């Protein structure tokens, strides 16, 4: 169900004075296994394979993920490919390729100077000669065994895999204002690709997400799939910064801000600390009202990112000897974290290890 229909349905029930559980009110479309919260393979099963590779996506599917998430950037010849960033020295072996040494440069991306190699300076054929590497080897050393094995996939290749395996896709447009500025807009090729694959329809198992706003407003007019506004515990959308709009992500996730977001979006993708904050020592604090506020605005809630290593967990869920050099990459009690968020009524989770999220979902919901 698209956002306008969903909002009208929820508003109508509320007007009758009927009690509607907020989580159930927002699960009319895009629900997970048997109506339970979605499990989204974050960049694939990136806890086990280098992220944004077909191998990582396949493993996420095999582990039971409902959706796989490709972050989208553009090549020089306008092909959308799956990389977390357009700067690729941390996720491919480009730095070791002498034939591309002269492509190393410094660019300003969303106001920050970054030095490296960028997808927009490579044709697809050139990118296909590169091989993926593990982005955080200090935390995921086992994943380095797969360095050099996998290519950079195109959006079409990710769609082909999802279709074969009958799962959904959850693409994110990365740095859309920047790509617009270099005449490599992401939105038009995304719309064309979804339409060419028969995926521009409300029941197509597709969500489209971004941290910026203007591009989502554009996509909400051009697509019939759910739109998800990503937010962070700090900062503001870069397109707001570029236009002098003073609003922050905190403003967008206020009760009034969420009502404004619901004009163009169907869901909210908040940083998980916006739902359960942490203090300076990393200890969990009382949950905020964000999940309920978003549901009242007719928005689903899909927080990110659930990762198993102590480095990413709250102090409450870390395990092992803090003095050990292995401690940051040791795996903690992530199951307890996932259970907490499922109990708070989220409609989905972005997980680097979908197997754990699927297992906890089964335990929480008894199926």
Secondary structure as GFF3:
##gff-version 3
##sequence-region A 1 367
A	DSSP	alpha_helix	3	15	.	.	.	ID=ss1
A	DSSP	alpha_helix	22	25	.	.	.	ID=ss2
A	DSSP	three_ten_helix	33	35	.	.	.	ID=ss3
A	DSSP	beta_strand	38	41	.	.	.	ID=ss4
A	DSSP	alpha_helix	54	62	.	.	.	ID=ss5
A	DSSP	beta_strand	67	68	.	.	.	ID=ss6
A	DSSP	beta_strand	71	74	.	.	.	ID=ss7
A	DSSP	beta_strand	80	82	.	.	.	ID=ss8
A	DSSP	three_ten_helix	94	96	.	.	.	ID=ss9
A	DSSP	three_ten_helix	98	103	.	.	.	ID=ss10
A	DSSP	beta_strand	105	109	.	.	.	ID=ss11
A	DSSP	beta_strand	112	116	.	.	.	ID=ss12
A	DSSP	three_ten_helix	119	121	.	.	.	ID=ss13
A	DSSP	alpha_helix	124	127	.	.	.	ID=ss14
A	DSSP	three_ten_helix	141	146	.	.	.	ID=ss15
A	DSSP	alpha_helix	155	165	.	.	.	ID=ss16
A	DSSP	beta_strand	168	173	.	.	.	ID=ss17
A	DSSP	alpha_helix	176	181	.	.	.	ID=ss18
A	DSSP	alpha_helix	187	196	.	.	.	ID=ss19
A	DSSP	beta_strand	206	210	.	.	.	ID=ss20
A	DSSP	alpha_helix	214	222	.	.	.	ID=ss21
A	DSSP	beta_strand	226	230	.	.	.	ID=ss22
A	DSSP	alpha_helix	238	243	.	.	.	ID=ss23
A	DSSP	alpha_helix	249	252	.	.	.	ID=ss24
A	DSSP	alpha_helix	255	261	.	.	.	ID=ss25
A	DSSP	beta_strand	267	269	.	.	.	ID=ss26
A	DSSP	three_ten_helix	272	274	.	.	.	ID=ss27
A	DSSP	beta_strand	276	278	.	.	.	ID=ss28
A	DSSP	beta_strand	284	287	.	.	.	ID=ss29
A	DSSP	alpha_helix	290	296	.	.	.	ID=ss30
A	DSSP	beta_strand	300	306	.	.	.	ID=ss31
A	DSSP	three_ten_helix	310	312	.	.	.	ID=ss32
A	DSSP	three_ten_helix	327	329	.	.	.	ID=ss33
A	DSSP	alpha_helix	334	343	.	.	.	ID=ss34
A	DSSP	beta_strand	348	351	.	.	.	ID=ss35
A	DSSP	alpha_helix	354	365	.	.	.	ID=ss36
###
